């Protein structure tokens, strides 16, 4: 079996189980910079560089990188429009940014030796990164809800209108509102754990299978499975955030819905415009 391993490698090969979070590399004052932060900065620089290269010389007949990026953006825009309606295109930047960043982060975790390099750590394999994205998304769609419905927006959680029909119905309305409030708060936790668990679990699976099979190349089929899972998880995270925006701008009060915004400004749901989903 010596011919399978270059000089300097041990038999069987030694692998380290990825850590649950990033490991500190250095500190800036009271803040520690981890390998997950460093890798995230590299990914942001990579995506920014690709965007600059694709748009620095825009042509009417695109080719090469510009054509690929335009196809990607158009595909994402069509998907957002199909889910949230024509008005939902305003949420394309946050949807596309989350999708591309999570996708590239997940793909990095598939490169098995990147998980074995001390200064590299897939950002989405660190729950701190995922929780930060979940918090940013939560704050963003709550702001959008307040922008659309103003002071009527909190009625979805604190609805006292049922008391006009008696204390029993009033108590039911209050209980339902509190349940919805806690469910929205738990969205941040579920978004975080779903993405983190799948990415970290995939890294551990690749490491374990490579160690059991002795030859890293034999783990390629499992790497292909992890690529698919990474794509699905990036899609699920960004899609859920998009749906949370749609739910936030939908009114829960009929009187407010009639006067708070015009039909052209409203983002229709899938039930209101089924033809947009089919398109």
N, C-alpha and C positions, 0 to 999 in steps of 0.2 A: 504493500500500500504506500510505500515511500514515494512512488512516482506521482501520486495524487496530490502531494503537498510540497510546495516550494520550500527551499531551505530556510530554516528559521521558524517554521510553523510547527506546532506540537500536534501529536496524534494521540487521542482525538483532539480536534481544535477546541480552544477555550473561548467561551462567549460569556458576556456579562448580561444579566437580566436588567432591562432598562429601569431607571428610577421612576418613581411615581410623579416627581416634579423635576424641574430643572435644577442643576447643581451650580452653586455660585462660582463665578470665574474671578470677579474682582468687585470692589465696592466703590461707589461714588458717594462719599459722605455716609449718610445712614442707609442708603439704598444699595442693595446687592444686585449686580448684573449676573444673571444666570446664563447657562449655555442655551436655554430656550429663548431668552431675550436676544442673545446674539444671533441665533438662527433665524428668529423672526425678523430682525433687522436686515439680514441677508435676503430673505424672501421679499420683504418690502422693496428693497433696492432692486432686486431682479424684476419684479412686476412693474415697478416704476420705470426702469430702464426699457423694458419691452414696450410700454405704452409710449414713451418718448420716441423710440425708434420707429414705431408704427405710425406716429402722427407728425413727425417733424417735416416730412415731405409728402403732404397729401396730394393725391392726383385724382383726376376725374375717373380714370380707368385704373383702379388699384391693382397691384400685383404683389406677390410675395407676402411679406409680413402684414402689410396694410390690409390686404384682402382677407387673410386669416382672422385678423382682429375684428374687421368689420363683420365677417360672418358670425363670429362668436358673439359680438355685441347685439347683432340683429336677432340671433337666435334667443338670447336671454331676454331681449325686449319683447319679442313675440310671446315668449312664455309668460312674462309678467303681465302683458296685456290680456292674454287668455285667462289668467287666474283672477286678476283684479280689475279688468276692464281698461278702457282707454285712459282714464284718469290715473291708473296705477303706474303709469310710466315714470311718474315722479319718484317712485321707490326703486327704480332700476339701479341707481348708483349704490345704494346700501345692499341690495340683493346681489348684484354682480360682484361687489367688493368682497362680501362675506363668502360667496361661492368660490371665487378664484383663490382667495387667501387660504381658505380651509382645504380646498382641493390640492393646492401645491404643498401645503403642510402635510397633508395625509400621504401624498406621493413620496415626500421625503422620508416618512417613517417606513416606507416599503424598502428603501435602499438600506439593506440590513446592516451594512458596515457603518452607515451614518449613525446608527444607534450605538455603535461601539467606539465612536470617536469622542473623546471627552468634551471637546468644545462644540459639538453638534448635538442638538436634541430637538426633535420635531415639536413645534410650538403647540400643536393640538394634543400632544401626549402629555402636556402639563395642564392640569385642571385650572391653574390660575389664569392662563391665556383664555381658555374657553369660558370661564366665569366672567372675565372682563368683557368678552364679546357679548355674552348674554346680558350683562348689565347695561352696556351701551345700547343694545337693541331694545331692551325694556324701557329705558329712559326715552329713546327716540320715538317709539310708537305711543308712549303716554303723552309726550309733548304734542304729537300729531293729533291725538284724541282731544286734548284740551284746546288745541288750535282750531279744530273743526267744531267742537260743541261748546267750547268755553266753559262757563261755570255749571252747565248742565251735565258735563261729562261724569262727575263723581256720582251721579244718580244711579249709575249701573252698579255701584257698590253700596250706596246708602240711600235706598229707595224707601221713603216714608209715605208714599201715596196710598199704600194699602190700608192705612189707618182710617181712611175715610169710609171704609167698609167694615170697620170694627177692629178691635185689638188682635183678634186671631189672625186675620189676613195681614194686618200690619206686621205682626211678628214673623209670619212666613216670609213676607217680602224682605224684611231686614235680614233674616237668616240666609235666604238665597243670595242676597247681595254680599254678605260676609263670605259665603262659600266661594263666590266668584272672585272676590278680592284675594283670598288665600290661594285660589287656583292660579291667578295671574302672578302672584309672588313666587309660587312654586315653578312657574315656567322657567325662571332663571336657573333653578336647580336641575330641572329635567334636561334643559338644553345642554348644560355643562356636563352632566354625568353621562348622557347618551353619547356625546361625541368623544369625551375623554376615555370612557370605558372601551369603546370600539377601537380607537386608535392605539391605546396602550395595550389592549388585549391582542391586537394584531402584531404589534412589535414583539411581545412575549412569545406568541405562537411561532413567528419566524425564527427567533433565537433558539427556542426549544427544538423545533424541527431540524434546524441546521446542526445543532449539537447531536441530536439523535441519529441523523443520517450521515454524520461525519464530514460530508462534503457540502459546502454552502450552495453549490449549484443545483443540488437535488431539491432544494427548497423553492425552486422557481415556480412550480405550480401553486404553492401556497402564497407566494408573492403575487401571482396573478389574481388570486382570490382576494387578497388584501387590497390590491389596486381597485377592484370592483367595489369592495366595502367602503374604501375611502371616498370614491366617487359618490356612492349612495349617501354616505353620511354628510358630505358637503352639500348635496342637494337637499337633504332633509332639513338640515339646520337653517339654510337660507330660505327654503320654502316655508318653514314654520314661522320665521320672522316676518316674511311677506304676509302670511295669513293673519298674524297678530296685528299688523298695520291695518288690514282690511277690517278686522273685527273692532279695532279701536275707533275707526271713523264711522262705523254703523251706529245709528242712533238707537237707543233703547226707550225713547220717549216719543210717542206719535206726534204730539203737538210740536215738540222741538224739531222733529224730522221734517215737518212741513215748512218751517220758516227759517231754519238755521243755515241752509245752503241751497244752491240751485242744482238742477239736475245735471248740468254740464260740469259742475265742480265735484259732484259726488263720484266716488269709485264704486261701481256696481258690484254686487256679489255674484257668485256663480249662479245662485238661484234666480236673481233678477234678470240676468242676461245670459241664458244658456248658450245663445248663439256665439257669444264671444269665446266661450270655452271650446266650442267646436272648431272655431277658426284657429 
